Amino acid sequence: MTVGSDPVPPRVVPNVGLVESVVAAFYLPRPMHWLDLGGLWTTNLRFDYADGSAVVARAHRGVTTPERLLAIQSAKTAARRSGLPVPAPIPAADGRGWSHLPDGTLVEVEEHIDWDTPMRTFSLLHKGFSALARLHDALRTLHPATPVPSPPHATYLDPDQVADGVCRGASRMRAWREPRFATLADDVQRHCEAIADKEERLRHDQVRQLVHGDFWDNNVVFRGQQLAGVLDFDFMGQRDRIEELALTLWFYLLEPGNNPPGGVQVQQVRELVNAYDQSSTLRLSDAERERLPLALARQPAWIAGGWLPALDDAGARAQAADLAARLPTAEAILADLSTWTAALTP
């Protein structure tokens, strides 16, 4: 993937040298053993100690600046103050919440949270949407001195960028000169254009604020039925808050058994949105509720218009195949838009 014309730096390689550098920078005891927890954009290492305690070191790619990391840590602090289980940072040797290792790698260390279940089921999403409202309430109080844009690799594309982005993605698919991708290019452009025509009149009365950016799966974790942690704010950015709801709902609708979405899924989405509203200090406006199904149907745009133009050929083809599998879910929502709108509006 590229940022502008520059390739994104690779994921930091987990190895003993990285562990030793983090230990030194944060004055940590040497761990009994360490484990790579994975992570697409960050390298997350768990350090385990003989007394049963653990911490997590998070090594960031070069596209993350100290200023952005400070904004993320401020958001986490606000979330903790609201009572949400967000891991607390462990200061570096110089007292800051992060450190540059000798090779320039930006690293933070935070407490480890034990969990056993990611948020993927309806029952857990119901609890999660209540927590999401509280998180949005907390983040809405933050007013950064400078804008905090969503990172270019986020699962998000600003609606104002959709038309140009999808056009670039469609052109790339057509350049492969394969009928299936040419058809997909036509379909996704037609789909996104139809949404834009309907969405324009609903752009008023929206709440734009900092949002988590990836509120799903192993970023919202449980112990049994109890919320255990809200993790990984790396996709955080300023956007209309309904975009966050739409992304989480989109991932849920892609789960096995939920697509193409029908009456059961419509009612589940209604319940989740109501759970959010009941826990929020600022209820969703009528325009937000009416726009939400369109934002939900627009989700393929960040693949077609954000990722497809930026990835290398192998990655772009893989995402195109993914887009082909996901687009019918979005088309089903748009085709039955009146049902979705009626369910989500007062």
Beta strands, then each sheet from edge to edge (+ up, - down):
strand 1: 2-3
strand 2: 6-7
strand 3: 33-38
strand 4: 42-48
strand 5: 54-60
strand 6: 89-90
strand 7: 99-100
strand 8: 106-111
strand 9: 117-119
strand 10: 208-211
strand 11: 217-223
strand 12: 226-230
strand 13: 237-240
sheet 1: 1+ 2-
sheet 2: 3+ 4- 5+ 8- 6+
sheet 3: 3+ 4- 5+ 8- 7+
sheet 4: 9+ 11- 12+
sheet 5: 10+ 13-
end
